[in-house]
Each structure stands twice: as structure tokens, then as C-alpha cells.
Amino acid sequence: TGSNASEKAQLKNQVQKIQGSILSDPGLMMDIQNIIKDEEVQALLSNPKLLDDVMSYDQEKIRKNDDIQNLMQNPKIQDLMNKIQQNLPAEE
């Protein structure tokens, strides 16, 4: 549907802004590298369906993916998400 395509485009744009913010912050990059070493995080990220759902930019698929939900419950990921949110430029 047209609105679904629009939602995906909007989400993709938001993701690109977040990526730019993360890449420009050496502290966040270090945090990400440390989190990736976590065995629980590695196990969750090794599921190809997780990556497929994320890369689909389909909010419903992402929301319903159990591995993504588990990842979001990880305290290290929650801490990282808070840091990323604090680092984002204010919406215009």
C-alpha cells in the first residue's frame, strides 16, 4: 500500500539519521563494539530472520520479531538506546 511504502521510507530516513549520529560519536561506537561481544547479543543477532525483519523497514514485522523484543530487554541494549536517544539532534 502507499501508506506502508511511506512509513517504510520514513523509518529508513530515521534510521539513516541515527546511523549518522552514532558514526560521529566514538564513545557510542566503542559501546556498540563492547555490546557485540556479549554472548546473549551475539546469539540474538545470529538469527537471519532478525536482520531480514529489520532491513524490511516494516514496523509491524520488527515489532513482532521475538528476537528483537528479547534484544530490547537486554540491559546493555537499553543503556545504549538511551545514550543514542540523548545524542540525537532535536527534531526540527
N, C-alpha and C positions, 0 to 999 in steps of 0.2 A: 504494500500500500504506500501511497505517497507520504502519509504522516510517519509511517515506520521508517522510510528512507530518510526523511527529515530528522527524525530522532537519532538515527544511526550517524548521520552526518554531524549533528550537534554533539553527540557523545564523542565522536572521533576528534572533533575540534577541541573539546575539553581535555581529552587525553593528550593531545599534542601540546597544549599549554602546560599541562602538568609535567610532561616529559621534559620540556624546555626548562622549567623551574628546577626540576631535580638535577638535570645535567649541569646546570650552572652552579650547583651547591656541592662543593667537595665533601662537606660533612654528611649530607644525605647520601651521597654516593658510597661513602665509607659504611654508613649504616646498612645500606642495601647489600653491600658485599658481605657484611657480617651476618645478616639475616639469611642470605642464600646458603651459608654454611650450616644452618640449623637443619638437623635431620628431619624433623617434622615438616618443615617448609619444603625441603627437597622432595620428600615423599609426595606431598600435595602437588608440587609443581611438575612432577614427572608424569602426571596424567595428561595425555594428549587432548582429552576432551576439555579440560580446563582451558588450555590455550586456544582451542578451536572456539569455545564459547566466548572467551574474552575478545578474540580477534574478529568475531562476528559483529561486534558492537551492538548486539541485540540485548537490550537491558533485561528483558524477560528471561532469556537464556542464562545470562550472567547471574541474575537474582536467584534462579532455581538450581544452579550448579552447587551440589553439596560440598565439593572441594573448595570452592570459592567461599562458601559460608564458613567452613572449618578454618580456612586461612584467615578470614576476617575475625575469628575468635581468638587467634593466636596473639598473646600479649605483645610480642615483639612487633608484629604487623600492625597492631592497634597503635602502638607508640610511634611507629614510622608514619602511619597515616596522619596522626595528629601533627607531627613535625612537618609533613608535606602541606597540610592544610594551612598551617601557620605561615608557611613560606610562600604560598600562592599570592600573586598580586590581587588586590581588591578588584571586584567586578566593576566594570565601568557603567 
